């Protein structure tokens, strides 16, 4: 049992949280593009900057890493919004019938 106590559990937790954050942002991008289109990219930019600044201010390395993961997932989501629009145009995802496409 002493062996288990010596393991770096924070690394495993950060890995699991990374997986959850990425998994959470995937449907956010899909739903965001469906309802609002790519014009919501500034919200992802603002969130990314806010979380990045927060990560810089945190004293705990663990929480700073988690918050930085959210920041950079927000930045990556900007790219994914534009790619999601292309996936919708190709018919891979449904288009919102109530939204005017350009």
MARROFI-709451 format. One line per 4 residues: for each residue x, y, z of N, C-alpha, C. Coordinates in pm, 1 decimal, always signed. Last residue first. Layout:
BEGIN
X:Y:Z:X:Y:Z:X:Y:Z ~ ...
! end
This chain:
BEGIN
-2484.1:+3120.9:-4524.5:-2424.2:+3214.4:-4620.0:-2347.9:+3140.6:-4725.4 ~ -2798.6:+3018.4:-4394.3:-2660.3:+2987.2:-4431.1:-2610.6:+3086.1:-4534.2 ~ -3007.4:+3094.3:-4133.4:-2974.7:+3128.3:-4270.9:-2826.8:+3102.2:-4295.0 ~ -3165.0:+2852.6:-3938.2:-3053.5:+2945.9:-3950.2:-3022.5:+2968.5:-4096.8
-3349.8:+2656.5:-3923.0:-3394.1:+2791.0:-3884.8:-3285.3:+2896.4:-3901.5 ~ -3221.4:+2418.3:-3974.1:-3313.4:+2470.5:-4077.2:-3360.7:+2612.9:-4047.1 ~ -2892.1:+2358.2:-3926.1:-3007.1:+2413.5:-3854.6:-3101.8:+2473.2:-3959.3 ~ -2766.5:+2058.1:-4066.0:-2772.7:+2204.8:-4067.0:-2898.4:+2247.0:-3992.2
-2597.5:+1773.7:-3931.8:-2719.4:+1840.8:-3978.0:-2706.0:+1992.6:-3970.3 ~ -2287.6:+1667.1:-4076.2:-2364.7:+1704.5:-3958.1:-2488.4:+1778.2:-4007.7 ~ -2207.3:+1610.2:-4329.4:-2165.4:+1517.6:-4224.8:-2238.5:+1543.0:-4093.4 ~ -2246.9:+1780.1:-4539.4:-2356.9:+1692.4:-4501.7:-2321.3:+1592.7:-4393.1
-2070.2:+1972.4:-4602.6:-2049.2:+1842.7:-4667.3:-2160.4:+1743.6:-4633.2 ~ -2155.0:+2171.6:-4430.8:-2172.1:+2191.7:-4575.6:-2156.6:+2060.7:-4652.2 ~ -2066.4:+2059.8:-4190.2:-2210.7:+2075.1:-4214.0:-2236.9:+2091.4:-4363.3 ~ -1793.4:+2082.2:-4225.8:-1851.5:+1948.0:-4210.6:-2002.2:+1951.7:-4235.0
-1769.2:+2360.6:-4228.2:-1738.6:+2283.4:-4349.9:-1797.6:+2143.8:-4343.4 ~ -1834.0:+2412.5:-3962.9:-1915.6:+2470.8:-4069.8:-1892.5:+2395.3:-4200.6 ~ -1621.4:+2286.5:-3839.3:-1755.9:+2231.8:-3822.3:-1849.2:+2286.4:-3929.1 ~ -1412.8:+2456.6:-3899.0:-1413.8:+2323.3:-3960.4:-1550.8:+2259.0:-3948.8
-1487.5:+2671.2:-3741.9:-1478.6:+2690.2:-3886.4:-1478.6:+2555.0:-3958.9 ~ -1474.5:+2544.9:-3489.3:-1598.2:+2608.0:-3536.3:-1599.3:+2622.7:-3687.5 ~ -1204.6:+2470.2:-3468.5:-1306.1:+2366.7:-3487.4:-1440.0:+2424.0:-3532.4 ~ -1084.1:+2715.9:-3418.5:-1051.3:+2641.7:-3541.2:-1160.5:+2539.0:-3571.0
-1200.9:+2757.5:-3168.1:-1218.4:+2855.7:-3275.1:-1194.2:+2788.6:-3409.5 ~ -1109.2:+2550.1:-3011.1:-1248.6:+2547.3:-3053.6:-1277.8:+2649.3:-3162.8 ~ -857.0:+2626.8:-2938.2:-869.7:+2521.7:-3039.6:-1012.1:+2517.3:-3094.6 ~ -925.8:+2806.8:-2733.1:-857.6:+2853.9:-2853.4:-873.4:+2753.5:-2967.6
-1040.1:+2625.9:-2550.8:-1120.8:+2735.6:-2606.1:-1058.0:+2788.5:-2734.4 ~ -821.2:+2475.0:-2491.3:-934.3:+2408.0:-2555.7:-1027.3:+2512.5:-2616.8 ~ -673.3:+2665.9:-2360.2:-627.9:+2623.8:-2492.0:-731.1:+2538.1:-2564.1 ~ -832.5:+2695.6:-2124.6:-797.0:+2809.0:-2210.6:-761.1:+2762.3:-2350.6
-837.4:+2439.1:-2016.7:-963.1:+2499.0:-2061.0:-934.6:+2614.3:-2156.8 ~ -565.6:+2419.3:-1956.4:-626.2:+2324.3:-2049.7:-759.6:+2377.9:-2102.9 ~ -546.9:+2617.7:-1762.8:-478.5:+2637.7:-1891.1:-531.3:+2540.2:-1996.0 ~ -685.5:+2490.9:-1557.1:-741.8:+2612.3:-1615.2:-676.6:+2641.7:-1750.7
-505.1:+2279.5:-1505.2:-644.0:+2251.0:-1542.1:-705.6:+2372.2:-1612.6 ~ -275.4:+2424.9:-1432.2:-273.2:+2335.0:-1548.1:-414.2:+2307.3:-1596.7 ~ -365.1:+2551.6:-1202.4:-319.2:+2632.5:-1315.8:-317.6:+2548.9:-1443.3 ~ -409.8:+2336.7:-1033.7:-524.7:+2412.1:-1083.7:-486.4:+2500.8:-1200.7
-136.3:+2249.6:-1001.4:-242.5:+2158.6:-1043.5:-358.2:+2236.4:-1105.2 ~ +1.6:+2470.3:-900.3:+34.5:+2417.8:-1032.9:-78.4:+2330.2:-1087.6 ~ -139.7:+2738.0:-736.7:-135.7:+2591.3:-741.9:-106.1:+2545.8:-884.2 ~ -168.8:+3005.7:-792.9:-46.8:+2959.3:-724.2:-30.1:+2808.2:-731.2
-284.2:+3177.7:-1080.2:-303.6:+3073.6:-979.5:-170.7:+3026.6:-921.2 ~ -229.9:+3349.7:-1289.1:-241.3:+3405.1:-1153.9:-252.0:+3299.8:-1044.1 ~ -235.3:+3204.2:-1522.1:-111.2:+3273.3:-1486.6:-112.0:+3324.0:-1342.9 ~ -502.0:+3127.3:-1527.5:-399.3:+3025.4:-1505.9:-266.9:+3089.1:-1464.7
-620.8:+3375.0:-1590.7:-646.2:+3311.9:-1461.5:-539.1:+3208.0:-1429.8 ~ -529.3:+3402.1:-1852.4:-488.4:+3498.9:-1750.3:-510.5:+3443.2:-1609.9 ~ -664.3:+3183.2:-1963.5:-518.3:+3187.9:-1967.8:-466.2:+3285.7:-1862.3 ~ -930.2:+3254.4:-1927.9:-878.7:+3137.7:-1857.0:-725.9:+3134.8:-1857.2
-935.8:+3483.1:-2098.0:-970.2:+3493.4:-1955.6:-913.5:+3375.6:-1876.3 ~ -869.1:+3370.5:-2346.6:-782.6:+3473.2:-2286.8:-808.2:+3483.5:-2137.1 ~ -1086.8:+3192.3:-2380.4:-948.8:+3144.1:-2379.5:-855.2:+3243.3:-2313.8 ~ -1303.7:+3369.5:-2381.1:-1292.6:+3268.0:-2275.6:-1149.9:+3216.9:-2265.4
-1242.1:+3513.4:-2614.9:-1250.6:+3582.1:-2485.5:-1236.8:+3483.7:-2369.3 ~ -1257.2:+3302.7:-2803.6:-1134.2:+3379.7:-2786.6:-1132.7:+3448.3:-2650.6 ~ -1522.8:+3225.8:-2778.5:-1418.0:+3129.1:-2747.5:-1284.4:+3199.4:-2725.2 ~ -1636.8:+3465.2:-2865.7:-1664.6:+3416.2:-2730.2:-1560.6:+3313.9:-2687.3
-1555.6:+3485.2:-3133.3:-1499.1:+3577.8:-3033.8:-1527.1:+3536.6:-2888.6 ~ -1710.0:+3278.1:-3262.2:-1569.2:+3255.4:-3232.5:-1511.2:+3357.9:-3135.2 ~ -1968.2:+3301.9:-3339.8:-1944.0:+3301.5:-3194.8:-1796.8:+3280.9:-3160.3 ~ -1991.3:+3274.4:-3612.0:-1979.7:+3411.5:-3559.6:-1956.8:+3415.8:-3408.5
-2041.8:+3028.9:-3710.2:-1903.5:+3056.5:-3670.8:-1886.2:+3194.7:-3610.2 ~ -2365.5:+2956.9:-3561.5:-2267.8:+2965.4:-3669.8:-2129.5:+3000.7:-3618.3 ~ -2559.2:+2915.0:-3369.9:-2508.4:+3051.0:-3389.6:-2412.7:+3066.3:-3506.6 ~ -2646.0:+2645.2:-3367.0:-2738.1:+2752.3:-3329.8:-2690.7:+2892.5:-3368.7
-2425.2:+2497.7:-3469.0:-2561.0:+2468.4:-3512.4:-2652.8:+2587.9:-3486.9 ~ -2206.6:+2593.3:-3327.3:-2213.2:+2616.1:-3471.7:-2355.3:+2595.5:-3522.1 ~ -2281.0:+2500.0:-3071.5:-2258.2:+2642.1:-3096.7:-2267.6:+2675.4:-3243.9 ~ -2289.0:+2223.4:-3107.8:-2413.3:+2295.8:-3077.6:-2398.0:+2444.8:-3104.1
-2011.6:+2181.4:-3163.5:-2115.6:+2135.1:-3255.0:-2245.8:+2212.5:-3232.7 ~ -1886.5:+2292.1:-2935.6:-1857.6:+2344.9:-3069.7:-1968.7:+2306.2:-3167.2 ~ -1995.3:+2127.4:-2738.9:-2014.9:+2272.5:-2731.0:-1991.7:+2335.3:-2868.0 ~ -1902.9:+1870.8:-2803.0:-2044.3:+1904.2:-2827.6:-2073.3:+2053.6:-2816.7
-1618.4:+1929.9:-2741.5:-1665.3:+1876.3:-2870.0:-1813.5:+1907.3:-2893.7 ~ -1582.5:+2005.0:-2476.8:-1577.5:+2108.1:-2579.6:-1628.7:+2058.3:-2715.3 ~ -1594.0:+1759.8:-2341.4:-1696.0:+1860.1:-2317.6:-1699.1:+1965.1:-2428.4 ~ -1365.2:+1625.7:-2428.5:-1496.3:+1566.4:-2452.4:-1610.2:+1664.3:-2432.4
-1175.1:+1797.8:-2322.4:-1184.8:+1781.3:-2467.5:-1321.1:+1723.7:-2504.0 ~ -1231.1:+1753.7:-2050.1:-1242.6:+1887.4:-2108.2:-1257.5:+1879.0:-2259.4 ~ -1177.5:+1477.7:-2020.5:-1312.2:+1528.8:-1997.2:-1332.2:+1666.9:-2059.5 ~ -900.4:+1470.0:-2077.2:-993.2:+1389.4:-2155.9:-1135.7:+1443.3:-2142.4
-813.0:+1629.2:-1866.0:-788.6:+1669.1:-2005.6:-885.8:+1598.0:-2098.1 ~ -880.6:+1468.4:-1649.5:-950.2:+1595.2:-1666.5:-930.7:+1647.8:-1808.7 ~ -696.7:+1260.7:-1692.3:-840.4:+1233.1:-1696.8:-920.4:+1361.7:-1717.9 ~ -453.5:+1400.9:-1659.2:-483.7:+1330.7:-1783.7:-632.4:+1304.5:-1799.0
-482.9:+1485.0:-1395.0:-473.8:+1584.8:-1502.0:-502.8:+1521.1:-1637.4 ~ -477.6:+1232.9:-1270.2:-597.7:+1316.4:-1260.2:-597.6:+1421.9:-1370.5 ~ -218.2:+1153.8:-1327.1:-329.5:+1073.7:-1377.2:-458.9:+1155.6:-1375.7 ~ -76.9:+1351.4:-1189.7:-57.1:+1334.6:-1334.0:-173.4:+1257.1:-1395.5
-154.9:+1306.4:-926.1:-194.2:+1430.7:-992.3:-179.3:+1418.6:-1143.5 ~ -34.3:+1072.8:-846.0:-174.2:+1066.6:-883.8:-220.5:+1193.5:-952.6 ~ +243.1:+931.7:-848.9:+204.3:+1068.5:-883.2:+60.8:+1067.4:-936.3 ~ +289.0:+709.4:-568.2:+265.7:+736.1:-709.6:+218.5:+880.1:-731.0
+299.1:+654.6:-302.7:+413.6:+723.6:-359.8:+394.3:+757.5:-508.0 ~ +80.4:+504.2:-241.1:+85.5:+638.9:-186.3:+198.0:+720.5:-249.3 ~ +148.3:+258.8:-350.6:+42.0:+338.4:-412.4:+44.9:+483.2:-364.7 ~ +343.7:+172.7:-165.9:+380.4:+195.8:-305.5:+277.6:+285.2:-375.1
+199.4:+117.3:+59.7:+288.6:+233.6:+61.7:+331.6:+271.6:-79.9 ~ +80.8:-119.6:+0.0:+0.0:+0.0:+0.0:+85.2:+126.2:+0.0
! end
